[in-house]
Amino acid sequence: MTSHSPHPGVPADPTPTPTAQPAVGTSTAAGRAGLVLRHALDEGLLTAREPVAGFLDTDGVRETVRALHTAFAPVPDVLHTFAVKASSLVPVLRLLTGLGMGCEVASPGELRLALDAGCDPSRIVLDSPAKTREEIAEALALGVALNADNLDELDRIDALRPDGCASVVGLRVNPQVGGGSIGAMSTATATSKFGVALRDEGAREAVHRAFARRPWLTRLHAHVGSQGCPLELIAEGVAETYRLAEEINERLGRRQITGLDIGGGLPVNFADDTVRPTFDDYTAALRAAVPGLFDGRYGLVTEFGRSLLAKNGFIAARVEYAKEAGGRRIAVTHAGAQTATRTVLMPGAWPLRVGAFDAQGHPKTGPDVVQDVAGPCCFAGDVVAEARPLPALTEGDHVVLYDTGAYYFSTPWAYNSLPRPAVHGYVLDGGQVRCAPVRDAQTLDEIAAESGARHADALHTLR
């Protein structure tokens, strides 16, 4: 199935249609998942007591980061930051900072995680669209870079910015170049909540005045969107931002804007193992749309997230029951909306490939049976894959949800007070699997504590 692009002249971004159970081999996602799953079962990392877990391929992450750096190697000055929301796990952030990445954060919590991971404040960019005065003041005191979301926020920064402040400050603009095939992931539409809308009446002049009044305002930021946005659309948004920077500098008669934060947003192919588009594809699209972008005139900042981790992780879950309803077979598993929220709530936009494995972690064999793969949450829509042809799943089998290394297991939903699953990092060393803990599974005591157990009698005192 192919979606129609709402942006004239830009090729439509195909909605990913997951393939059937992929072929098994150590060079495939299924082959790697099988090896790791068998190791996890042998080592007690996946049990009846902890029936769902996330797994992250750390060597895969290293290779993906290397590909990003290689694609942007011609740029004399570039800071690659990782969008912390894509994997808000301190060990993952520590791994990425060790690979030369900075951090893009959008909340006080994400800032804390980046700092705990050891990221230098000068390599952190704060992008929240709802920064409080306290958050702005803290970032400025730390030397964290800020991208103001609007002109009123610049007024706040005026009042809070101390003398000698080391923070790089930018302004986010919305180039209003249109949206991709997933509206919720498109941030450069006419009415997007992000940035200063450049095509609104008077907005462009207001931006010019904002820079003229503030010699310390030295960066422009734009982010067109992510999944569902074709490269040509993303590149057009960057080109519009580049043209604005040139225009501002020319009018001011000086190179006040010295940096462009071009965001992230590289889409991910969820249909099969192939990585497409690649970072090389992205830089080629940028060169075609903005020939001067890589000539060193501007330092660049990127904010990739999903494209760095998605294909380097998977979720494994035990099948608890298999049943029939209305002639449809249903496998009830422990991976549902609590850890695959987007897929359950927007299945047309976020379909996932599902692998079927037996109780020992070996690929299931036998004829395919059309079946639903459901989760444990107590609402009817908690289905991660509908009418999917797979070998018949039975109690004690396992399912693997591929390409879930970003957002899925790292940002669980606390529906039904289901515990957050454990997350493990792994490497494959000569066919052998080695794992390390990333996050422990949440305990029932921790769930109770988060749910206010310490204040159990507090409401009675209000009588």
Stockholm file with secondary structure:
# STOCKHOLM 1.0

chainA/1-463         MTSHSPHPGVPADPTPTPTAQPAVGTSTAAGRAGLVLRHALDEGLLTAREPVAGFLDTDGVRETVRALHTAFAPVPDVLHTFAVKASSLVPVLRLLTGLGMGCEVASPGELRLALDAGCDPSRIVLDSPAKTREEIAEALALGVALNADNLDELDRIDALRPDGCASVVGLRVNPQVGGGSIGAMSTATATSKFGVALRDEGAREAVHRAFARRPWLTRLHAHVGSQGCPLELIAEGVAETYRLAEEINERLGRRQITGLDIGGGLPVNFADDTVRPTFDDYTAALRAAVPGLFDGRYGLVTEFGRSLLAKNGFIAARVEYAKEAGGRRIAVTHAGAQTATRTVLMPGAWPLRVGAFDAQGHPKTGPDVVQDVAGPCCFAGDVVAEARPLPALTEGDHVVLYDTGAYYFSTPWAYNSLPRPAVHGYVLDGGQVRCAPVRDAQTLDEIAAESGARHADALHTLR
#=GR chainA/1-463 SS CCCCCSSTTSCCCCCCCCCSSCCCSTTSHHHHHHHHHHHHHHTTSSCSSSCEEEEEEHHHHHHHHHHHHHHTTTCSSEEEEEEGGGCCCHHHHHHHHHTTCEEEECSHHHHHHHHHTTCCGGGEEECCTTCCHHHHHHHHHHTCEEEESSHHHHHHHHHHCCTTCCCCEEEEEECCCCCCSCGGGBCCSTTCSSSEETTSTTHHHHHHHHHHHCTTEEEEECCCBSTTCCHHHHHHHHHHHHHHHHHHHHHHTSCCCCEEECCCCCCCCCSSSCCCSCHHHHHHHHHHHCTTTTSSSSEEEEEECHHHHGGGEEEEEEEEEEEEETTEEEEEESCSTTTSHHHHHCTTTSCCCEEEECTTSCBCCSCEEEEEEECSSSSTTCEEEEEEEEECCCTTCEEEECSCTTTTTTSCCCGGGCCCCEEEEEEEETTEEEEEEEECCCCHHHHHHHTTGGGTTGGGGGC
#=GC SS_cons         CCCCCSSTTSCCCCCCCCCSSCCCSTTSHHHHHHHHHHHHHHTTSSCSSSCEEEEEEHHHHHHHHHHHHHHTTTCSSEEEEEEGGGCCCHHHHHHHHHTTCEEEECSHHHHHHHHHTTCCGGGEEECCTTCCHHHHHHHHHHTCEEEESSHHHHHHHHHHCCTTCCCCEEEEEECCCCCCSCGGGBCCSTTCSSSEETTSTTHHHHHHHHHHHCTTEEEEECCCBSTTCCHHHHHHHHHHHHHHHHHHHHHHTSCCCCEEECCCCCCCCCSSSCCCSCHHHHHHHHHHHCTTTTSSSSEEEEEECHHHHGGGEEEEEEEEEEEEETTEEEEEESCSTTTSHHHHHCTTTSCCCEEEECTTSCBCCSCEEEEEEECSSSSTTCEEEEEEEEECCCTTCEEEECSCTTTTTTSCCCGGGCCCCEEEEEEEETTEEEEEEEECCCCHHHHHHHTTGGGTTGGGGGC
//
